[in-house]
Amino acid sequence: MRIDRSYLLLLLLPTCNANYFGSETLSNGVLVPKVEGEDVVSWCTTSVLEQKKCLKLSQTAMQDKGLFGRDYIDIQCKQAFDTEECMTWVDRGEASLLALDAGEVYVAGRFHSLVPIIQELYGRGEPYQYAVAVVKKGGLPAVQAGSGLHGLRGARACFPGVGALAGWVMPIHVLMREGGLKVTDCNNHVKSAIQYFGESCAPNSLKDMYNPIGDNPDQLCKLCAGGAGVRCTLADPHAGYEGALKCLLADGGGEIAFVRDTTIQHTLMSQRILGGVSEDRFELVCRDGSRMPVQEWERCNWGRVPADAVVTSSAATVKQRKKYQNLLLKFLELYGEPNPLNKISNRTLDFQARDPYGNLVTSTTPPSQRYYDPYRPDQNVDNSRQFDNKQEGLSPFKARLDPSGRPIELPFQLFKSGDTTDLLLQDATINFRVIKEDQQAANHLLNNEFVGDQAEKAVMGIRDCPVKRATLCVTSEPEMDKCVKMRVAMKAAFLSPTLVCWRAHSARHCERAIAEGTSDFAIFDAADMLHAAYRHRLVPFMQEVYSSGNNWYYAVAVAKEQDPDTDLTYLRGKNTCHTGIGMAAGWIYPLAYLISNGWIRSYGCDGAHAAAQYFTKSCAPGALSSEYVDAGTVPHDNLCHLCHGAAYRRCRRDASEDYYGHVGAVRCMV
């Protein structure tokens, strides 16, 4: 029996290990998958290095499980290709947490229904940063003090990525207002930037979200350094704020980089991330064109931007969001020692104290109560959660000391990223601001007492359109219905300008409305376009392209297969179906062909009279309208005998007549 029991124990041990470290729990002998957001929290990462740091955090937290008390929850790490894929995963419930730039928080909320729950704090506890423009000393001589920013036109620029608040949104908005950057496409600010800058690197400029119809040139990818599959994406070596400075330093690289002040602190002034390059080689470009040293970002910046935030799904319950917030605050308390590269010290006089060995002590708690005792985990648990506004300028990190008062090396440091920067969270972070439930929205992050409304104005400003409305002229109720649906869809997609639908009674009426300024545009048949140009001096500005890839089509004559007697050389007395009086393929071309070959009399260029005399019965929408036929002639009723419209709609040259248009003509025949 002893042997059997030992054997049974050996069988159970692997099961326990798999249960403890895996993603399943053992319940009544049955493996039950862990539920995302309840039993496990998944943090979405976007690079190999970030995934590695996340896994180390997960492992360390598991080892320190006793220090978390009621706040502990298993942590998993899921690596995605980029932040957009992460947003999708969080939206679907496949992950729970993701740290984003404030500009990306807007995108996450707008397109993926994600909400911010925790915001980073920097410096002395400020929930904001500064957007700055960095150049090499003496670079861009066309930009001078007093001359403004117009000299940046044609410059080679380095951006962290399209959509980044400090590195894209703020500079593009400032240049639109002060630098002469013109809006060339209301719904694609990347195209506006392409017309302004020279060859540059703006990762994501070819991504679907910022390239909606797929016609963006690759001009903003020329200075990116990635290979196939990663070039000009967020995985590019020149992506991100650190990557923007690398782009600036590269041979033949950019002339100006748009970053944030924390990038200067941890990437440039550290003198280790960029190969020991000194900050003395660079300077800031101010909004008036003047220059200042890179340390003067508070006096020389392009705007104040909100700090990064951690987001989760809006589907998460209030209880779940609170659980995530408590977990993040515990990370901060246990592993959130402020980075020594922070230029502005976040430690008060209480935090300046040092132990007998000269090591910095970063807590005001008496040392006798602060040493780390792995055998008494309850002693190390603090659930007071006193992280109010008065304390946000202080780091809540608690250093670990042994019983003799000597510091213990941290098993994990949340705000250090090795040979790079800002993995998982920004290295400059010193504290978190818990976002209240009624403030968990991107608009509050972009517009509050800390940053004012300039960030929100920038986000909306780069999408602002100088043309506020565009009126489309339609000629029937079905067209009006479709136009209204299109207007709703465009508004939901934030497309500009605002579409207005205006009902006219005919294409000729639309021509007059456009000429008089009542309407802005309409969709015309080729023959109607010629008439509008001749009569009202209207001009075409866009043309349809069909599935064949061509912007033209053939005019064809279709007959029933069981009617072998129908022949183009002799159609007298036949029943015919036309797209409409005066339309190119269904009227102008066939009549021109028949008249030019002498098979039909022209009757003085009166096409309706010629057709009425030649054909027996027809459906030629518009034949009874004085706008399309000579009002002085006898009505040609036989040209409407085959039409199908009810009451006053019969034989109208618009979609209210069932047999109008190309599809209507085929419907008439069958």
Helices and strands as residue ranges (DSSP letters): H 2-21, E 24-27, E 30-33, E 40-45, H 48-63, H 65-68, G 69-71, E 74-79, H 83-92, E 98-100, H 102-112, E 114-121, E 128-136, G 150-152, E 157-158, I 165-169, H 170-178, H 189-196, G 208-210, G 219-221, H 240-249, E 256-260, H 261-263, I 264-268, G 279-281, E 282-285, E 291-293, E 304-306, E 309-313, H 318-335, G 349-352, G 367-369, G 377-380, G 389-391, E 431-434, G 437-439, H 442-446, H 454-461, E 469-474, H 477-492, E 498-503, H 507-516, H 526-536, E 575-577, I 584-588, H 589-596, H 607-614, E 617-619, G 637-640, G 647-649, H 661-669
